[in-house]
């Protein structure tokens, strides 16, 4: 006995220790699926496979537990889904894709984290099913090609389509099925290798016979998975069947001027069936302004960017497509420039009498072979002579370039030389470039003005870096970073300047460094580039941390604040100043430290407020800000409350609101909570106060019951903690009239008051759907003698589900409604021979002279509907009233309940259901069931934790 007492003492301590940990818990995750799934294979190697038809709606819900409430993020294999879907859905519990496409299939992950333990991650693989229209192409045997198939011995008909899952192909000649071995002249096979996308099935017609000229049908089938219908394509093979051939009625190349209208004419010269014609552009898509009609492509007002190779492609699925191309060249002249080359046989870069000098002129011309140059001196034509040699550089070395060599320069040679570039045929404006040769023509020189390097400026100012350039003509100046491979302020690697000045607006600290100015070869001397370097120093005030920090503390407690310097230029910090508001608290200068502290030994009410620490150098201050407050942290709503909702009366419900307090000891004791509640969509708040006795412990679960909530309205709940400092931070959540689906089923109730009807879904393989309705909205004009006049509670505003048996429904049509999947957690007191028991109950209404049948199924994992068999069934008119059915069920694996309504012989046969419930345990005094279930299993009670532990320990001591 003493041993038992000792064990009970230890057990009490264990239980107390468990309760002191509070309700904080790391996250757990489970993925629920809704939307239009074709099939869901439950846990297979710890992952589910969700099959859906392309274009249908995908909806995945991530159900989480854990406290504080975990943050949720959806991701796709090896990346984020935010680039494909609405950003709002990525961080929500539900991932919604309205019309899923094939490329959106893959593995989806739901990640939940709340800062406790490791993040919880679950995945589900989404398999998107589709079937494209098949295409039949016809090919003749290699080496035996003739102009027409009439002379061929062998023809191959290739059927190809893209699909998921794999396709099953069928071939028909007329109405006759073709199969391997059914005809000696026919062979059906799959190619060993194909570069085409999709699956392929080839029909080989050997030694063509007269009967082989016929209509051939290829049927692609994925066996009606996801309701995807078979697709058929027909090809007529005749003795005139031939590949496409075409002819272009245009020149190649086509050289045009800008602004002209160009028409490319392509005609078919052969092919049966009649080929289709299409135009493409090698560099991308056709110009937006282009027009195409009957094989003619028209390009109005053509521009340089429209130039390229245009191809006409003809295809009739016989042989390879025919292709003819032509090149459009749009005349253009642009980018004229020049350079002067001094006598290469002298080291001096100056131009001098008696030496040679060369003037080079370059333009970009299209087409280059039409480019022609002429030279003028002082406006008069200049011809090549022994001293004035005009040449054109080899296009492979320097395209579009002409040179004027002046040999043995004389004083009379000084003047203005003009290079004129033009295209033969005119219509394109000429480009003229003037070059002055005189005694003042000298090579460039670059210098940095005194006092302009280094340049020291404040961050945010505008700075001008200047290089003085001399010489005639003045060349373009190129600016770049000299100290590192980094872009210039405009984002480019090099900037041009015509006056030698680089202007930088709103200079930042990242722009500090060395800048190089350099002469360009063009529009100047063709000599070694001159360059200079300017150092830019950007001064900025100290960068500090923290920039802003909130400090929460109760009255009478100490508060310490620290402000640290990260970087500054100049790096020598002069002083610091601590202030509360505008009042100076403390000031000083820095020694070797890079931080400063300020401490309030005992916080008084006037000590609350905004503290600032300014750390100051020559440029200005960097500021740390500390908001010292006594505000309480926000409460943390608890979302894992078991069965928080209950119903007092038919139109009223209650909700058990639970929460913990974040860091309750950080500030003064919370004396009261202010509770605000308003109906969603309304503006008015109702408020009340919830008194708090004593100190709240970290992790302590606080409960307050919300009553008199109107069913099925949702409410916004706001909770604000109040201390002697005043109001703290509020938390807000929404309370809805719905019963959560627990990971392990204990109780489930659905009265169909809200869409989407407790996650019930319509079966995809039945004939029609169940309909959600209320008596207030249902039209009984045509069928007044069937169906309910209200929901189970008698309310005309209440909702229920029913089958509408009016036309076009016919006798024997079925409608099936499936519940969400419930996972069964087998406990130690259960076994395969004694599985857990659940009471499955619902209300039904079967009134009308044409009532058919209502079946209820329990469909376990891996079972088909036919394998499951009904656990309850009833047929015929049961009168104008609601009745209740109760069935004890004993699932051994995850399961769904399913309702099947079967239409009777006429339109007065509406069947309705309402208030579906699943509860743990056998049904107490169930009504007599139309189908007698198996003998009830005996189930042991589940004892409380303390009794169970005591029993185990007691047995161990015996």
C-alpha positions, 0 to 999 in steps of 0.5 A, spaced: 500 500 500 505 504 501 508 503 494 501 505 491 501 511 495 508 513 493 506 512 486 500 516 486 505 522 489 509 521 483 504 521 478 501 527 482 508 531 480 508 528 473 501 531 472 503 538 475 509 538 471 505 537 465 500 542 466 505 547 468 508 547 461 501 550 458 498 549 452 504 551 447 506 546 442 510 546 436 506 545 429 503 539 426 500 539 419 495 535 415 493 537 408 485 536 406 483 536 399 477 539 396 475 542 389 474 537 383 478 532 384 478 525 380 481 521 385 485 521 391 490 516 393 490 516 401 497 516 404 502 512 400 509 512 402 507 518 407 504 522 401 498 523 397 496 523 390 491 528 388 488 527 381 485 532 377 482 534 370 486 540 367 481 546 367 478 544 374 478 547 380 484 545 385 483 547 392 488 544 398 487 546 405 492 546 410 489 544 417 494 546 422 495 545 430 500 548 435 500 554 439 501 560 438 497 559 431 502 557 426 504 561 420 503 557 413 506 558 407 505 554 400 511 552 396 512 548 390 517 543 389 524 546 389 521 553 389 515 558 391 508 558 388 508 565 388 510 566 381 504 562 378 498 563 383 495 569 387 500 571 392 494 572 397 493 564 397 501 562 398 500 564 405 493 562 407 491 556 409 487 554 403 491 554 396 486 555 390 487 555 383 481 556 379 483 553 372 489 548 373 493 547 367 498 541 366 504 545 368 502 546 375 502 539 376 507 537 381 509 536 389 506 541 393 508 543 400 504 546 406 509 549 411 507 551 418 511 554 423 510 558 430 517 558 433 517 552 437 521 546 435 522 544 427 517 547 422 511 542 420 511 540 413 506 536 409 506 534 401 501 532 396 502 530 389 498 533 384 497 529 378 493 533 372 490 529 367 489 531 360 488 529 353 489 533 347 486 532 340 490 527 336 494 528 329 495 524 324 501 525 319 503 520 313 510 518 311 512 514 305 518 509 306 525 512 305 528 511 299 522 509 295 519 517 294 515 518 288 511 524 287 505 521 289 503 515 293 499 511 288 506 509 286 509 507 293 509 500 296 509 502 303 505 508 307 506 510 315 500 513 318 503 516 325 498 518 330 500 522 336 497 526 342 499 529 348 496 526 354 496 524 362 495 518 363 498 514 357 494 514 351 491 507 348 490 508 341 485 504 336 486 504 329 480 503 324 479 503 316 472 505 315 468 502 320 473 496 321 477 495 327 485 494 325 489 490 330 496 487 329 495 480 326 488 482 323 490 483 316 497 481 313 498 488 309 497 492 316 502 492 322 501 496 328 507 498 332 510 504 337 517 507 334 523 505 338 525 513 338 521 519 336 523 526 337 516 528 337 512 530 344 507 525 346 505 518 345 505 515 338 502 509 335 504 508 327 500 504 322 504 501 317 500 499 310 505 494 306 505 494 299 499 498 298 492 495 295 486 498 292 482 497 299 488 501 303 485 507 300 480 509 305 478 513 311 483 511 317 480 513 324 485 514 330 482 514 337 486 516 343 483 514 349 485 515 356 480 510 358 475 515 361 479 517 367 477 524 370 471 523 365 476 525 359 472 523 353 476 519 347 478 523 341 478 521 334 481 524 328 480 522 321 485 521 315 483 520 308 488 516 304 487 516 296 491 515 290 492 522 290 495 523 297 501 527 296 506 532 301 505 539 300 509 543 295 509 551 295 512 557 291 514 564 293 512 569 288 517 574 290 525 575 290 530 574 294 533 578 298 528 583 298 531 590 299 526 596 300 526 603 303 523 605 310 515 606 310 514 602 304 509 596 304 511 589 302 507 583 300 510 576 300 506 572 296 506 564 297 502 559 293 501 552 293 503 548 287 501 541 290 499 537 296 493 533 297 489 534 302 490 541 301 495 544 305 495 550 310 499 556 309 503 560 315 508 565 315 514 565 320 520 570 322 526 567 324 528 573 329 521 572 333 514 573 332 511 577 326 510 584 326 504 586 330 502 590 324 502 585 319 496 582 315 496 575 313 490 572 308 490 566 303 498 565 303 500 573 302 503 576 308 503 584 308 507 588 312 505 596 311 510 602 313 516 597 314 521 599 318 528 597 320 526 593 326 522 589 321 528 586 317 529 579 317 528 572 314 521 570 313 519 563 311 512 560 308 511 553 311 505 549 308 503 543 311 498 538 310 500 532 315 503 528 309 511 528 309 515 533 312 512 541 311 514 545 305 518 551 307 521 557 302 524 563 305 526 570 303 530 575 306 527 582 307 533 588 307 531 595 309 535 600 307 538 604 313 544 609 314 546 611 321 552 612 326 557 616 322 563 617 326 571 619 324 578 619 327 584 622 325 591 618 325 597 622 325 604 619 321 605 612 324 612 613 322 613 618 327 613 617 335 610 624 335 602 624 335 602 632 332 600 633 325 606 637 322 607 639 315 611 634 311 608 628 314 602 624 313 596 624 316 590 620 315 582 621 316 577 615 317 570 616 316 565 610 318 558 609 318 553 603 319 549 601 312 544 596 310 545 593 305 553 594 306 554 593 298 550 599 296 554 604 301 558 609 297 562 615 299 565 621 296 569 626 299 569 634 299 574 639 301 572 646 303 565 644 300 568 642 293 569 635 290 575 631 292 578 626 287 583 621 289 590 623 287 598 621 288 598 626 294 590 625 296 589 617 296 582 615 297 581 608 299 575 604 302 577 599 308 576 591 307 569 590 309 572 584 313 576 588 317 572 595 318 566 595 315 563 601 312 569 605 312 573 610 308 580 613 308 583 619 306 591 619 306 594 626 305 601 624 303 606 630 305 602 635 308 602 642 305 600 648 308 595 649 302 592 642 305 589 645 311 581 646 311 575 642 312 574 635 309 567 632 309 566 625 308 559 624 305 556 617 305 550 615 301 546 609 299 545 607 291 538 609 289 537 615 294 531 615 298 535 615 304 538 621 307 545 622 306 550 622 312 555 628 312 561 628 317 566 634 317 573 634 319 578 640 320 585 639 319 589 646 321 595 648 325 591 648 331 589 640 330 592 637 336 591 631 339 587 631 346 590 631 353 586 630 359 588 633 366 584 634 373 583 641 375 586 643 382 582 641 388 578 636 384 581 630 386 579 627 391 572 630 392 569 629 398 561 630 399 555 629 403 551 623 402 545 625 398 548 631 395 549 632 387 557 632 385 560 634 379 567 630 377 571 634 372 576 632 367 579 638 363 580 636 355 584 640 350 585 638 343 582 639 337 577 636 335 575 635 342 573 627 343 568 624 347 570 622 354 568 615 357 567 615 364 568 608 368 569 605 375 577 605 376 577 601 382 572 595 381 568 592 376 561 596 378 556 599 374 556 607 373 550 611 377 545 610 371 546 602 371 551 602 365 558 600 365 560 606 361 558 613 361 559 618 355 560 626 356 562 631 351 564 636 356 568 632 360 563 633 366 560 627 370 554 629 374 552 624 379 545 626 383 543 624 390 550 621 391 550 615 396 555 611 400 556 605 395 558 610 390 565 612 393 571 610 390 575 611 384 573 614 377 576 614 370 575 619 365 578 617 358 578 619 351 574 616 346 578 614 339 572 616 335 571 623 333 578 625 335 585 622 334 586 615 333 592 615 338 593 611 345 587 614 349 589 619 355 586 618 361 585 621 368 583 618 375 578 622 380 577 619 387 570 620 390 569 620 398 562 620 400 561 622 407 555 620 411 553 620 418 553 614 423 549 608 421 547 605 428 543 599 431 537 598 433 534 604 429 528 602 433 526 598 438 520 597 443 521 596 450 516 593 454 517 593 462 512 594 468 513 600 473 518 600 478 523 595 474 530 597 471 530 598 463 537 598 459 538 601 452 544 600 448 546 604 441 551 601 437 555 604 431 556 600 425 559 604 420 561 612 419 565 616 415 569 620 417 569 614 422 571 618 428 565 619 432 565 626 436 559 625 441 553 622 443 546 625 446 541 621 450 534 624 450 527 623 453 522 626 448 526 633 448 529 633 455 537 631 455 538 626 459 546 624 458 551 626 453 558 625 452 564 623 447 566 616 445 573 613 447 575 606 444 568 604 444 563 603 439 557 603 443 553 607 449 548 605 454 543 608 458 539 605 464 533 607 468 534 603 475 526 604 477 521 605 472 516 611 474 510 613 470 513 619 467 519 614 465 515 611 459 516 615 452 520 615 446 528 615 448 533 617 443 540 616 442 544 621 437 551 619 435 554 625 431 560 626 427 562 631 422 556 630 417 550 629 422 547 624 427 545 617 427 539 615 431 537 610 435 530 610 438 527 606 444 519 606 445 519 604 453 512 602 454 508 598 459 503 596 454 501 588 455 503 584 449 497 581 445 493 575 447 494 569 443 488 566 441 487 558 441 485 555 435 485 547 437 480 547 442 476 541 442 469 541 440 468 549 441 462 550 438 455 548 441 448 549 440 443 551 445 437 553 441 435 552 433 437 559 431 442 560 437 449 557 438 455 558 443 463 558 442 468 556 447 473 562 446 480 560 449 487 564 449 493 565 452 497 571 454 504 573 450 509 574 455 505 576 461 510 577 466 513 582 461 509 588 464 504 589 470 499 584 472 493 584 467 487 586 471 482 585 465 480 584 458 476 588 454 472 583 449 469 586 443 464 582 438 461 584 432 457 581 426 461 580 420 459 585 415 456 590 420 460 596 424 457 596 431 461 593 436 459 590 443 464 590 448 464 587 455 470 586 460 472 580 463 475 580 470 482 577 471 484 574 478 491 573 480 497 573 475 497 570 469 502 564 468 506 563 461 502 558 457 496 558 462 489 557 457 484 562 459 477 560 457 470 565 456 464 562 453 461 566 448 453 565 448 447 568 444 450 568 437 445 567 431 446 561 427 449 561 422 452 568 422 460 569 423 463 574 428 469 578 429 472 578 436 477 583 439 481 582 445 485 587 449 489 586 455 488 592 460 494 593 466 494 599 470 498 602 464 492 602 460 490 598 454 495 593 451 495 590 444 489 587 441 488 581 437 482 579 433 479 573 430 473 570 426 468 565 429 464 562 424 458 557 425 462 551 423 464 544 426 472 543 424 474 536 421 478 533 427 485 529 424 482 524 429 474 523 429 471 524 435 465 528 433 462 531 426 456 535 425 453 538 419 447 541 418 448 544 411 447 551 413 453 554 410 457 553 403 461 549 402 457 544 406 462 542 411 467 539 405 462 534 402 463 533 395 459 531 389 461 524 386 464 525 379 461 518 376 454 519 378 448 522 373 447 528 377 448 532 383 445 533 390 442 540 391 443 545 397 436 548 398 432 551 403 424 551 403 424 559 403 428 559 396 425 552 393 420 553 387 415 547 388 411 550 382 411 544 378 412 539 384 408 541 390 407 534 392 414 532 394 420 534 398 420 538 405 416 544 407 422 546 411 429 543 414 429 538 420 428 543 425 422 546 422 425 553 419 423 555 412 430 559 412 434 553 414 438 549 409 438 541 407 440 537 401 436 534 396 435 530 389 431 534 384 427 529 380 424 533 375 426 533 368 431 531 365 432 526 370 430 519 368 428 513 372 434 509 375 439 516 375 443 516 381 446 522 385 452 521 390 454 526 396 461 524 399 463 527 406 470 529 407 475 523 409 476 521 417 482 518 419 481 513 425 486 513 430 486 506 433 488 506 441 491 501 445 484 498 447 482 497 440 484 492 435 483 489 428 478 484 431 475 490 436 475 496 432 473 503 434 465 504 434 462 511 431 454 512 431 453 515 424 446 518 424 442 523 419 435 525 418 431 524 412 425 526 408 422 521 403 415 524 401 412 523 394 408 517 390 415 516 386 420 516 391 426 511 389 431 509 394 436 512 399 442 509 400 448 510 406 455 507 405 461 507 409 467 507 404 473 505 407 480 507 404 481 502 398 474 500 397 470 502 391 463 504 392 460 497 390 465 493 394 463 498 400 455 496 400 450 500 403 450 500 411 443 503 410 437 503 405 430 505 404 425 505 398 418 508 397 414 514 400 415 515 408 410 520 409 411 528 409 415 528 415 423 528 417 425 521 420 432 519 423 436 514 422 442 511 426 447 506 425 453 504 429 459 503 424 466 500 426 471 502 421 478 499 421 481 505 416 480 512 414 473 512 411 468 517 408 460 516 409 456 517 402 449 518 401 446 515 394 439 518 392 436 514 386 430 517 382 424 513 382 419 512 376 416 520 376 417 527 378 414 527 385 420 523 388 425 528 391 429 525 397 432 530 402 437 529 408 439 534 414 443 534 420 448 529 419 452 527 425 458 522 427 460 521 434 465 516 438 461 510 441 455 506 439 449 509 438 444 509 444 438 506 442 438 507 435 432 506 431 430 500 427 435 500 421 432 498 414 439 494 413 441 490 419 448 491 421 453 486 423 453 484 431 455 490 435 463 490 437 464 491 445 468 497 446 472 498 453 471 505 456 477 510 455 479 511 462 482 518 464 490 519 464 491 518 471 487 512 472 490 509 466 497 510 469 495 508 476 493 501 473 499 500 469 503 502 475 499 498 479 500 492 475 507 493 474 508 492 482 504 486 483 
